[in-house]
Amino acid sequence: MIAGLRTALALMTRTQALLAGRRSEPYNGS
């Protein structure tokens, strides 16, 4: 169970980092 929580936490952190990086950069539409 703790392993699952750890995985979820890592995933959330990675998503937050991706969102932050995307927000800091000028967003160009694909």
PyMOL Python script that loads the backbone (N, CA, C, O; Angstrom):
from pymol import cmd

cmd.read_pdbstr("""\
ATOM      1  N   MET A   1       0.850  -1.205   0.000  1.00  0.00           N
ATOM      2  CA  MET A   1       0.000   0.000   0.000  1.00  0.00           C
ATOM      3  C   MET A   1       0.884   1.252   0.000  1.00  0.00           C
ATOM      4  O   MET A   1       0.639   2.201  -0.746  1.00  0.00           O
ATOM      5  N   ILE A   2       1.912   1.235   0.850  1.00  0.00           N
ATOM      6  CA  ILE A   2       2.794   2.413   0.908  1.00  0.00           C
ATOM      7  C   ILE A   2       3.489   2.608  -0.440  1.00  0.00           C
ATOM      8  O   ILE A   2       3.702   3.736  -0.884  1.00  0.00           O
ATOM      9  N   ALA A   3       3.839   1.495  -1.081  1.00  0.00           N
ATOM     10  CA  ALA A   3       4.495   1.605  -2.391  1.00  0.00           C
ATOM     11  C   ALA A   3       3.569   2.307  -3.377  1.00  0.00           C
ATOM     12  O   ALA A   3       4.008   3.151  -4.158  1.00  0.00           O
ATOM     13  N   GLY A   4       2.285   1.955  -3.338  1.00  0.00           N
ATOM     14  CA  GLY A   4       1.321   2.591  -4.235  1.00  0.00           C
ATOM     15  C   GLY A   4       1.222   4.082  -3.955  1.00  0.00           C
ATOM     16  O   GLY A   4       1.165   4.902  -4.872  1.00  0.00           O
ATOM     17  N   LEU A   5       1.202   4.421  -2.657  1.00  0.00           N
ATOM     18  CA  LEU A   5       1.112   5.844  -2.303  1.00  0.00           C
ATOM     19  C   LEU A   5       2.350   6.575  -2.796  1.00  0.00           C
ATOM     20  O   LEU A   5       2.266   7.695  -3.299  1.00  0.00           O
ATOM     21  N   ARG A   6       3.505   5.924  -2.646  1.00  0.00           N
ATOM     22  CA  ARG A   6       4.750   6.549  -3.097  1.00  0.00           C
ATOM     23  C   ARG A   6       4.713   6.782  -4.602  1.00  0.00           C
ATOM     24  O   ARG A   6       5.115   7.839  -5.088  1.00  0.00           O
ATOM     25  N   THR A   7       4.229   5.788  -5.328  1.00  0.00           N
ATOM     26  CA  THR A   7       4.146   5.912  -6.788  1.00  0.00           C
ATOM     27  C   THR A   7       3.213   7.055  -7.164  1.00  0.00           C
ATOM     28  O   THR A   7       3.523   7.855  -8.047  1.00  0.00           O
ATOM     29  N   ALA A   8       2.068   7.126  -6.487  1.00  0.00           N
ATOM     30  CA  ALA A   8       1.109   8.193  -6.781  1.00  0.00           C
ATOM     31  C   ALA A   8       1.735   9.551  -6.488  1.00  0.00           C
ATOM     32  O   ALA A   8       1.556  10.500  -7.252  1.00  0.00           O
ATOM     33  N   LEU A   9       2.468   9.642  -5.384  1.00  0.00           N
ATOM     34  CA  LEU A   9       3.098  10.910  -5.015  1.00  0.00           C
ATOM     35  C   LEU A   9       4.128  11.308  -6.076  1.00  0.00           C
ATOM     36  O   LEU A   9       4.178  12.465  -6.495  1.00  0.00           O
ATOM     37  N   ALA A  10       4.947  10.349  -6.507  1.00  0.00           N
ATOM     38  CA  ALA A  10       5.955  10.639  -7.528  1.00  0.00           C
ATOM     39  C   ALA A  10       5.289  11.093  -8.820  1.00  0.00           C
ATOM     40  O   ALA A  10       5.755  12.023  -9.478  1.00  0.00           O
ATOM     41  N   LEU A  11       4.189  10.422  -9.177  1.00  0.00           N
ATOM     42  CA  LEU A  11       3.474  10.780 -10.404  1.00  0.00           C
ATOM     43  C   LEU A  11       2.930  12.197 -10.297  1.00  0.00           C
ATOM     44  O   LEU A  11       3.019  12.980 -11.242  1.00  0.00           O
ATOM     45  N   MET A  12       2.363  12.520  -9.131  1.00  0.00           N
ATOM     46  CA  MET A  12       1.798  13.867  -8.949  1.00  0.00           C
ATOM     47  C   MET A  12       2.905  14.917  -9.035  1.00  0.00           C
ATOM     48  O   MET A  12       2.744  15.957  -9.674  1.00  0.00           O
ATOM     49  N   THR A  13       4.037  14.625  -8.379  1.00  0.00           N
ATOM     50  CA  THR A  13       5.147  15.586  -8.401  1.00  0.00           C
ATOM     51  C   THR A  13       5.619  15.807  -9.831  1.00  0.00           C
ATOM     52  O   THR A  13       5.884  16.936 -10.244  1.00  0.00           O
ATOM     53  N   ARG A  14       5.721  14.698 -10.590  1.00  0.00           N
ATOM     54  CA  ARG A  14       6.190  14.815 -11.975  1.00  0.00           C
ATOM     55  C   ARG A  14       5.202  15.635 -12.796  1.00  0.00           C
ATOM     56  O   ARG A  14       5.602  16.466 -13.612  1.00  0.00           O
ATOM     57  N   THR A  15       3.917  15.398 -12.578  1.00  0.00           N
ATOM     58  CA  THR A  15       2.895  16.144 -13.315  1.00  0.00           C
ATOM     59  C   THR A  15       2.976  17.625 -12.964  1.00  0.00           C
ATOM     60  O   THR A  15       2.884  18.486 -13.839  1.00  0.00           O
ATOM     61  N   GLN A  16       3.153  17.915 -11.659  1.00  0.00           N
ATOM     62  CA  GLN A  16       3.241  19.314 -11.236  1.00  0.00           C
ATOM     63  C   GLN A  16       4.442  19.983 -11.899  1.00  0.00           C
ATOM     64  O   GLN A  16       4.352  21.121 -12.360  1.00  0.00           O
ATOM     65  N   ALA A  17       5.572  19.264 -11.945  1.00  0.00           N
ATOM     66  CA  ALA A  17       6.779  19.832 -12.554  1.00  0.00           C
ATOM     67  C   ALA A  17       6.538  20.097 -14.038  1.00  0.00           C
ATOM     68  O   ALA A  17       6.928  21.141 -14.561  1.00  0.00           O
ATOM     69  N   LEU A  18       5.887  19.138 -14.715  1.00  0.00           N
ATOM     70  CA  LEU A  18       5.608  19.319 -16.142  1.00  0.00           C
ATOM     71  C   LEU A  18       4.710  20.531 -16.353  1.00  0.00           C
ATOM     72  O   LEU A  18       4.950  21.346 -17.245  1.00  0.00           O
ATOM     73  N   LEU A  19       3.670  20.643 -15.521  1.00  0.00           N
ATOM     74  CA  LEU A  19       2.744  21.769 -15.659  1.00  0.00           C
ATOM     75  C   LEU A  19       3.480  23.081 -15.398  1.00  0.00           C
ATOM     76  O   LEU A  19       3.271  24.062 -16.112  1.00  0.00           O
ATOM     77  N   ALA A  20       4.339  23.102 -14.382  1.00  0.00           N
ATOM     78  CA  ALA A  20       5.072  24.324 -14.050  1.00  0.00           C
ATOM     79  C   ALA A  20       5.989  24.704 -15.215  1.00  0.00           C
ATOM     80  O   ALA A  20       6.048  25.870 -15.604  1.00  0.00           O
ATOM     81  N   GLY A  21       6.699  23.726 -15.768  1.00  0.00           N
ATOM     82  CA  GLY A  21       7.596  24.003 -16.887  1.00  0.00           C
ATOM     83  C   GLY A  21       6.813  24.512 -18.087  1.00  0.00           C
ATOM     84  O   GLY A  21       7.244  25.437 -18.775  1.00  0.00           O
ATOM     85  N   ARG A  22       5.662  23.901 -18.332  1.00  0.00           N
ATOM     86  CA  ARG A  22       4.853  24.311 -19.482  1.00  0.00           C
ATOM     87  C   ARG A  22       4.327  25.723 -19.263  1.00  0.00           C
ATOM     88  O   ARG A  22       4.215  26.501 -20.210  1.00  0.00           O
ATOM     89  N   ARG A  23       4.004  26.057 -18.009  1.00  0.00           N
ATOM     90  CA  ARG A  23       3.439  27.371 -17.717  1.00  0.00           C
ATOM     91  C   ARG A  23       4.524  28.447 -17.869  1.00  0.00           C
ATOM     92  O   ARG A  23       4.259  29.542 -18.364  1.00  0.00           O
ATOM     93  N   SER A  24       5.756  28.115 -17.433  1.00  0.00           N
ATOM     94  CA  SER A  24       6.819  29.115 -17.495  1.00  0.00           C
ATOM     95  C   SER A  24       7.176  29.419 -18.954  1.00  0.00           C
ATOM     96  O   SER A  24       7.495  30.556 -19.302  1.00  0.00           O
ATOM     97  N   GLU A  25       7.118  28.391 -19.796  1.00  0.00           N
ATOM     98  CA  GLU A  25       7.442  28.613 -21.206  1.00  0.00           C
ATOM     99  C   GLU A  25       6.239  29.167 -21.958  1.00  0.00           C
ATOM    100  O   GLU A  25       5.100  28.870 -21.598  1.00  0.00           O
ATOM    101  N   PRO A  26       6.473  29.969 -23.000  1.00  0.00           N
ATOM    102  CA  PRO A  26       5.363  30.457 -23.816  1.00  0.00           C
ATOM    103  C   PRO A  26       4.694  29.286 -24.503  1.00  0.00           C
ATOM    104  O   PRO A  26       5.353  28.496 -25.179  1.00  0.00           O
ATOM    105  N   TYR A  27       3.400  29.171 -24.333  1.00  0.00           N
ATOM    106  CA  TYR A  27       2.673  28.009 -24.858  1.00  0.00           C
ATOM    107  C   TYR A  27       2.316  28.244 -26.322  1.00  0.00           C
ATOM    108  O   TYR A  27       1.540  29.147 -26.639  1.00  0.00           O
ATOM    109  N   ASN A  28       2.883  27.430 -27.218  1.00  0.00           N
ATOM    110  CA  ASN A  28       2.494  27.525 -28.625  1.00  0.00           C
ATOM    111  C   ASN A  28       1.585  26.350 -28.943  1.00  0.00           C
ATOM    112  O   ASN A  28       1.883  25.216 -28.569  1.00  0.00           O
ATOM    113  N   GLY A  29       0.487  26.606 -29.625  1.00  0.00           N
ATOM    114  CA  GLY A  29      -0.446  25.533 -29.958  1.00  0.00           C
ATOM    115  C   GLY A  29       0.186  24.558 -30.938  1.00  0.00           C
ATOM    116  O   GLY A  29       0.912  24.964 -31.846  1.00  0.00           O
ATOM    117  N   SER A  30      -0.090  23.279 -30.754  1.00  0.00           N
ATOM    118  CA  SER A  30       0.477  22.269 -31.641  1.00  0.00           C
ATOM    119  C   SER A  30      -0.181  22.383 -33.018  1.00  0.00           C
ATOM    120  O   SER A  30       0.151  21.620 -33.925  1.00  0.00           O
TER     121      SER A  30
END
""", "prot")
cmd.dss("prot")
cmd.show_as("cartoon", "prot")
cmd.util.cbc("prot")
cmd.orient("prot")
